[in-house]
């Protein structure tokens, strides 16, 4: 009986692989940018599962790029160092002391944790920030917010070279200022700008919700840009979902083929979205 059960499991696995063939062919050579949020990183087990999915993507011909956040880790370190934060309209003022902590946590602790997880799964992860090779040159977003930047000039040449060497870029959302400053950049904004600079096939925004929801609270599986604008105007899209949908629209305007907002805590969420008919989350197209 046990042997029959095992045989059924192997057959199901083989059928799953076979059904994925059209999607594997569809994404062969495609660039997929994945925004991994601080909350979506979860436990070491969740990180290993995510890294395994990324290495599998790269193994079957996809060029993945990881852009990560790290808000909870930054908050914990600021508290640990007893650095007080001021806020303007709900946004943290990033002074010199704060931006040094942000860079230490994002480019150091968080970035290298993701790189190590990828390498443990047999991939070749390379840790970067937007400051490397002028990948992301930023202008100041708002003088009242201090060292917070908005991507202005993008140069993805380094990322293209890494694709050619079968390496997986892992990028911390920090940008270079025109006068040598270091700017903290919103992770979603950075991911959208990087995806647009690469004309990526997909931008996947991993969040802690299952996607964009309608007025009845149901996830909308596919959306057009005009629909998003209407839902935002009507207040259906609100709160933290607004900046994510704005990032999606800006990325599509910049040349990204489609954006998906999905729950990064769900097991194998990235693989479900790319390589199955069902997909995951909310797909946004022009």
C-alpha positions in Angstrom: 0.0 0.0 0.0 2.8 2.4 0.9 4.6 1.6 -2.4 1.5 2.3 -4.4 1.1 5.7 -2.6 4.8 6.5 -3.4 4.2 5.6 -7.0 1.2 7.9 -7.2 3.3 10.7 -5.8 6.1 10.2 -8.3 3.5 10.0 -11.2 2.0 13.3 -9.9 5.4 14.9 -9.9 6.1 13.8 -13.4 2.7 15.0 -14.6 3.4 18.4 -13.0 6.8 18.7 -14.7 5.3 17.7 -18.1 2.5 20.3 -17.8 5.0 23.0 -17.0 6.8 22.5 -20.4 4.9 25.3 -22.3 5.7 27.7 -19.5 9.4 26.7 -19.3 9.6 27.4 -23.1 7.7 30.6 -22.7 10.2 32.0 -20.1 13.4 30.7 -21.7 15.8 33.7 -21.7 13.3 36.0 -20.0 14.3 38.5 -17.4 12.2 38.3 -14.2 12.7 40.9 -11.4 11.5 39.8 -8.0 11.0 42.2 -5.1 11.4 40.4 -1.8 10.0 42.3 1.1 11.4 42.2 4.6 8.2 40.5 6.0 8.2 38.0 3.2 11.7 36.7 4.1 10.3 34.8 7.1 12.2 32.0 8.7 15.4 30.3 7.5 13.2 27.5 6.0 11.2 30.0 4.0 14.4 31.7 2.8 15.8 28.3 1.7 12.6 27.5 -0.1 12.6 30.9 -1.9 16.3 30.4 -2.8 15.6 27.0 -4.2 12.8 28.3 -6.4 15.1 31.1 -7.7 17.9 28.7 -8.5 15.4 26.4 -10.3 14.2 29.4 -12.4 17.8 30.2 -13.4 18.5 26.5 -14.2 15.6 26.4 -16.7 16.7 29.5 -18.6 15.2 32.4 -16.7 17.4 35.4 -15.7 16.2 36.3 -12.2 17.0 39.5 -10.4 16.3 39.9 -6.7 15.6 43.3 -5.2 15.0 43.1 -1.5 13.8 45.3 1.3 14.5 45.0 5.0 12.4 47.5 6.9 11.8 45.3 10.0 15.6 44.6 10.2 16.4 48.3 9.9 13.9 49.2 12.6 15.4 46.5 14.9 18.9 47.8 14.4 18.0 51.5 14.9 16.3 50.5 18.2 19.3 48.4 19.2 21.6 51.4 18.6 19.2 53.8 20.3 18.9 56.0 17.2 15.6 58.0 17.3 13.7 58.5 14.1 11.5 61.5 13.1 8.6 61.1 10.6 7.1 63.5 8.1 3.6 62.5 6.9 4.3 59.0 8.0 7.6 58.7 6.2 10.9 58.2 8.1 13.4 61.1 8.0 16.7 59.5 6.9 19.5 61.6 8.4 23.2 60.8 8.1 23.3 58.4 11.1 20.1 56.6 9.9 21.3 56.1 6.3 24.6 54.6 7.6 22.5 52.0 9.5 20.3 51.4 6.5 23.3 50.7 4.3 24.9 48.5 6.9 21.7 46.4 7.3 20.6 46.2 3.7 23.9 45.8 1.9 25.4 43.8 4.8 23.1 41.6 6.9 20.1 41.2 4.7 21.8 41.1 1.3 24.3 38.5 2.3 21.7 36.4 3.9 19.9 36.1 0.6 23.1 35.5 -1.3 24.1 32.8 1.0 20.7 31.1 0.7 21.0 31.1 -3.1 24.5 29.7 -2.9 23.5 27.0 -0.5 21.0 25.8 -3.2 23.7 25.6 -5.9 23.2 29.0 -7.4 25.7 31.8 -7.9 24.3 34.8 -6.1 26.1 38.1 -6.2 25.3 40.8 -3.7 25.0 44.4 -5.0 23.4 47.7 -4.3 22.2 50.4 -6.7 25.4 52.2 -6.0 27.5 49.6 -7.8 28.6 50.6 -11.4 26.1 53.5 -11.2 23.2 51.0 -11.5 20.9 53.5 -9.9 21.7 57.2 -9.7 19.1 59.0 -7.7 17.9 62.5 -7.1 16.7 63.7 -3.6 13.0 62.9 -3.2 12.2 65.5 -0.6 14.6 67.7 1.4 12.5 67.2 4.5 13.1 63.4 4.3 16.9 63.7 4.2 18.8 60.9 2.3 15.8 59.4 0.6 16.2 59.1 -3.2 14.2 58.7 -6.4 15.8 56.7 -9.2 16.7 59.1 -12.0 19.4 57.5 -14.2 19.7 53.7 -14.6 22.5 51.7 -16.1 21.8 47.9 -16.1 25.0 47.0 -18.0 26.5 45.2 -15.0 23.4 43.0 -14.6 23.6 42.0 -18.3 27.2 40.9 -17.7 26.1 38.8 -14.7 23.4 37.1 -16.8 26.0 36.1 -19.3 28.0 34.4 -16.5 24.9 32.6 -15.1 25.0 34.7 -11.9 22.0 35.8 -9.9 22.0 39.5 -8.9 20.7 40.3 -5.4 20.3 44.1 -5.1 19.9 46.3 -2.0 17.7 49.4 -2.7 20.4 52.0 -2.2 21.3 54.6 -4.8 24.2 56.8 -5.5 23.7 60.6 -5.4 25.2 62.9 -8.0 27.5 64.4 -5.4 28.6 61.2 -3.7 25.7 60.8 -1.3 24.1 57.5 -0.4 20.3 57.5 -0.8 17.8 55.1 0.7 15.2 54.1 -2.0 11.8 52.5 -1.4 12.2 48.8 -2.3 9.2 48.6 -4.6 10.3 51.7 -6.4 13.8 50.4 -6.8 12.5 47.1 -8.2 10.2 48.9 -10.6 13.0 51.1 -11.9 15.4 48.2 -12.3 12.8 46.1 -14.1 12.1 49.0 -16.5 15.8 49.5 -17.2 16.0 45.9 -18.2 12.7 45.8 -20.1 11.9 42.8 -18.0 9.3 40.3 -19.0 7.9 40.2 -15.4 8.1 42.2 -12.2 6.9 40.1 -9.2 6.1 42.1 -6.1 6.1 39.7 -3.2 4.0 41.0 -0.3 2.2 39.7 2.7 -1.3 39.8 1.0 -2.7 37.6 -1.7 -3.0 40.3 -4.3 -5.2 43.3 -5.3 -8.7 42.9 -3.9 -12.0 44.2 -5.2 -14.8 45.9 -3.2 -16.0 42.5 -2.0 -12.5 41.5 -0.7 -11.9 39.0 -3.5 -8.5 38.9 -5.3 -8.7 40.2 -8.8 -6.5 37.8 -10.9 -6.0 40.2 -13.9 -6.1 43.9 -14.1 -5.6 46.6 -16.7 -4.0 50.0 -16.0 -7.3 51.8 -16.4 -9.0 49.5 -14.0 -6.4 50.2 -11.3 -6.8 53.9 -11.7 -10.6 53.6 -11.4 -10.3 51.3 -8.3 -7.8 53.8 -6.7 -10.1 56.7 -7.4 -13.1 54.8 -5.9 -11.1 54.0 -2.7 -11.1 50.2 -3.4 -7.3 50.2 -3.7 -6.1 52.0 -0.6 -3.4 52.1 2.0 -0.2 50.1 1.4 -1.5 48.7 -1.9 -1.5 52.2 -3.5 2.3 52.5 -3.8 2.6 48.9 -5.1 0.0 49.5 -7.9 1.7 52.8 -8.6 5.0 51.0 -8.9 3.3 48.5 -11.3 2.0 51.2 -13.5 5.3 53.0 -13.7 7.1 49.8 -14.5 4.7 49.0 -17.3 5.0 52.5 -18.7 8.8 52.0 -18.6 8.6 48.9 -20.8 8.0 45.9 -18.4 5.6 43.5 -20.0 3.5 42.7 -16.9 3.6 43.0 -13.1 2.3 40.5 -10.6 1.4 41.4 -7.0 1.4 38.2 -4.9 1.7 36.7 -1.5 5.4 36.0 -0.9 4.6 33.9 2.2 2.9 31.2 0.1 5.1 28.2 -0.6 6.6 28.2 -4.1 4.6 31.3 -5.0 7.1 32.4 -7.7 7.0 29.0 -9.4 3.2 28.9 -9.3 3.0 32.2 -11.0 5.5 31.5 -13.8 5.1 27.8 -14.5 1.5 26.9 -14.0 -1.8 27.7 -15.7 -3.3 28.9 -12.4 -0.8 31.5 -11.6 -0.8 33.4 -8.3 -1.9 36.9 -7.2 -2.9 39.8 -9.4 -1.5 40.2 -12.9 -1.3 43.8 -14.2 -0.9 44.6 -17.9 -1.0 47.7 -19.9 
